C-alpha cells in the first residue's frame, strides 16, 4: 500500500492554506495524503523539523498585502528545502453569525493579511469598526460560529467557511484588488 503523505498546513479547516494544499496535491497527482491543521507557519515548520509531517505548506506573500510577516519570522528559525512555490487566487468574504446585518457590526476579525488585503473595503463600508487580528481566517470563522467571538463581530474568510461554520455571507470578493494572489511554499526536509 502506498504511504500516506502527511502535509502540515498553516491554517484550519476552510482556510486558504487548506485550499492551496488541496490545489498543490491535485496539480501534482498526489492522491494519498492527509492534512494536519497546524494554524501557523511556526507550528508547521516545527512539525516538519521534528519529522512529524512529510511536507509543510504555508503562505509567504500576497500580491496586495505583501509579505506574510509571521512566515518570515518562522522561516528564520528552521532549515528546510523548498520543493515548490506556487500561487492561488484569494477571494475574501465578509461573514457574520446568522441574522446579523451590516449595521450590527462593531468589530472585524481576521488574519492580519486578510485585513491588509481588504483595507479600502473596510475604510469605505465599515470605517468605524474595531479591527482585531487573528491567527487564521478559518479559525476566526470557527470561533465566531462557536460564540467565542461576540455577535457584533464580522470575520473576513474564504467563502467555504460560510457553509462549514454555518455563518451568513454579507458580501463576497471584498479584497481591494480583483486579482489577489497569495504565494505558498511547499517545504520538505
Phi and psi in degrees as a GROMACS rama.xvg file:
@    title "Ramachandran Plot"
@    xaxis  label "Phi"
@    yaxis  label "Psi"
@TYPE xy
-68.6254  137.616  UNK-2
-65.4314  139.394  UNK-3
-78.7184  127.935  UNK-4
-86.6117  122.173  UNK-5
-94.6356  118.765  UNK-6
-114.039  119.287  UNK-7
-87.5472  133.551  UNK-8
-125.356  152.494  UNK-9
-92.2937  63.9498  UNK-10
-176.701  172.906  UNK-11
-102.96  -177.37  UNK-12
-60.0314  126.284  UNK-13
95.4775  -0.701373  UNK-14
-79.5171  164.539  UNK-15
-65.9612  -29.3124  UNK-16
-64.9542  -37.1096  UNK-17
-64.9488  -46.3484  UNK-18
-58.9928  -44.9723  UNK-19
-62.6282  -41.8871  UNK-20
-65.517  -43.7265  UNK-21
-64.6342  -39.2865  UNK-22
-61.241  -48.1255  UNK-23
-57.0839  -48.0092  UNK-24
-64.3386  -41.2013  UNK-25
-63.2813  -46.8803  UNK-26
-66.1884  -25.3098  UNK-27
-107.311  16.4355  UNK-28
53.5861  39.7191  UNK-29
-97.7385  111.474  UNK-30
-104.249  -30.3958  UNK-31
-99.4494  78.0091  UNK-32
-139.116  159.812  UNK-33
-136.623  137.134  UNK-34
-93.2187  139.806  UNK-35
-115.217  118.659  UNK-36
-86.1116  102.221  UNK-37
-107.957  2.69749  UNK-38
67.1376  -50.2839  UNK-39
-117.521  158.874  UNK-40
-62.8217  -38.0706  UNK-41
-57.014  -51.9708  UNK-42
-66.3182  -34.2048  UNK-43
-66.8526  -46.3174  UNK-44
-72.0057  -31.4546  UNK-45
-63.3159  -43.7234  UNK-46
-64.2479  -37.5896  UNK-47
-65.691  -45.1217  UNK-48
-60.486  -37.8202  UNK-49
-82.4091  0.583834  UNK-50
62.7714  28.8289  UNK-51
-81.6004  -17.3452  UNK-52
-135.878  162.199  UNK-53
-90.412  -31.8126  UNK-54
-142.282  153.848  UNK-55
-123.974  134.24  UNK-56
-125.969  126.093  UNK-57
-152.706  155.225  UNK-58
-82.2834  146.344  UNK-59
-121.2  -23.1017  UNK-60
-159.602  149.339  UNK-61
-122.835  143.572  UNK-62
-62.3612  -22.6883  UNK-63
-108.31  -46.2125  UNK-64
-84.6869  -9.86495  UNK-65
82.126  -155.432  UNK-66
-67.6126  143.153  UNK-67
-87.1249  97.4857  UNK-68
-54.5679  -44.8994  UNK-69
-56.5988  -40.0383  UNK-70
-68.8503  -38.9975  UNK-71
-61.9343  -44.4632  UNK-72
-62.557  -41.0114  UNK-73
-65.0123  -42.2291  UNK-74
-56.7007  -37.0667  UNK-75
-68.2733  -14.4535  UNK-76
-96.213  -6.31384  UNK-77
-136.903  153.203  UNK-78
-103.696  130.142  UNK-79
-159.959  169.275  UNK-80
-107.19  147.117  UNK-81
-95.1083  116.855  UNK-82
-83.1759  -37.9196  UNK-83
-159.873  150.716  UNK-84
-127.35  130.459  UNK-85
-150.283  166.692  UNK-86
-120.641  152.436  UNK-87
-131.981  153.816  UNK-88
-79.0377  130.312  UNK-89
-112.9  119.409  UNK-90
-116.636  114.176  UNK-91
-89.4358  148.213  UNK-92
-127.563  151.755  UNK-93
-98.3586  114.712  UNK-94
-117.628  146.179  UNK-95
-140.923  168.306  UNK-96
-65.4306  157.336  UNK-97
-53.4392  134.609  UNK-98
85.2471  -5.59632  UNK-99
-86.0208  138.799  UNK-100
-118.526  178.179  UNK-101
-55.7963  -38.7442  UNK-102
-68.734  -19.5347  UNK-103
-82.8884  -14.6485  UNK-104
-76.6721  124.186  UNK-105
-114.561  -21.4298  UNK-106
-136.692  148.087  UNK-107
-123.623  127.655  UNK-108
-123.589  133.271  UNK-109
-172.399  178.325  UNK-110
-62.9221  144.797  UNK-111
-51.9909  -36.4976  UNK-112
-65.1348  -41.9613  UNK-113
-64.2013  -40.4266  UNK-114
-62.5676  -41.3216  UNK-115
-63.2139  -42.7122  UNK-116
-71.9084  -13.676  UNK-117
-119.73  18.0501  UNK-118
-63.1764  -38.1353  UNK-119
-69.7306  -41.8033  UNK-120
-56.9828  -48.8966  UNK-121
-61.2819  -45.3693  UNK-122
-60.5874  -39.6971  UNK-123
-79.4282  -41.4547  UNK-124
-95.1072  -34.6135  UNK-125
-137.54  58.199  UNK-126
-65.2107  -24.1711  UNK-127
-98.8279  11.2724  UNK-128
-82.9257  149.567  UNK-129
-81.6484  133.853  UNK-130
-101.246  131.18  UNK-131
-127.086  127.713  UNK-132
-82.5096  145.315  UNK-133
-135.43  158.854  UNK-134
-66.2037  -25.2618  UNK-135
-162.456  142.93  UNK-136
-62.6155  -46.8259  UNK-137
-69.056  -34.0657  UNK-138
-63.078  -38.833  UNK-139
-63.6034  -42.247  UNK-140
-62.1318  -44.5746  UNK-141
-61.0779  -47.5599  UNK-142
-68.2995  -32.4949  UNK-143
-65.3792  -42.9624  UNK-144
-66.5632  -28.7294  UNK-145
-89.6341  2.60704  UNK-146
79.1815  12.8173  UNK-147
-77.8264  -17.3359  UNK-148
-114.042  147.858  UNK-149
-67.0439  155.022  UNK-150
-67.2191  -15.2582  UNK-151
-87.8282  13.9093  UNK-152
-100.003  133.072  UNK-153
-105.927  150.877  UNK-154
-122.45  153.263  UNK-155
-106.579  121.269  UNK-156
-158.557  171.817  UNK-157
-64.1791  152.532  UNK-158
-58.4592  -33.4815  UNK-159
-59.0209  -25.2885  UNK-160
-66.8019  -23.7037  UNK-161
-56.4365  -52.4688  UNK-162
-74.4604  -45.1178  UNK-163
-56.6668  -41.076  UNK-164
-113.698  13.8262  UNK-165
51.9218  55.3017  UNK-166
-111.556  163.851  UNK-167
-92.0361  142.088  UNK-168
-98.7851  115.074  UNK-169
-86.2735  -45.0725  UNK-170
-150.687  147.845  UNK-171
-119.117  164.015  UNK-172
52.8919  53.9114  UNK-173
-91.2044  -0.0606103  UNK-174
-62.7809  150.811  UNK-175
-66.9411  -32.6205  UNK-176
-110.115  135.241  UNK-177
-57.8753  -43.9572  UNK-178
-96.3789  108.158  UNK-179
-131.155  92.6051  UNK-180
-104.871  138.362  UNK-181
-112.368  134.592  UNK-182
-93.713  130.202  UNK-183
-115.671  150.672  UNK-184
-112.232  138.466  UNK-185
-105.469  111.771  UNK-186
-104.508  142.122  UNK-187
-137.513  164.966  UNK-188
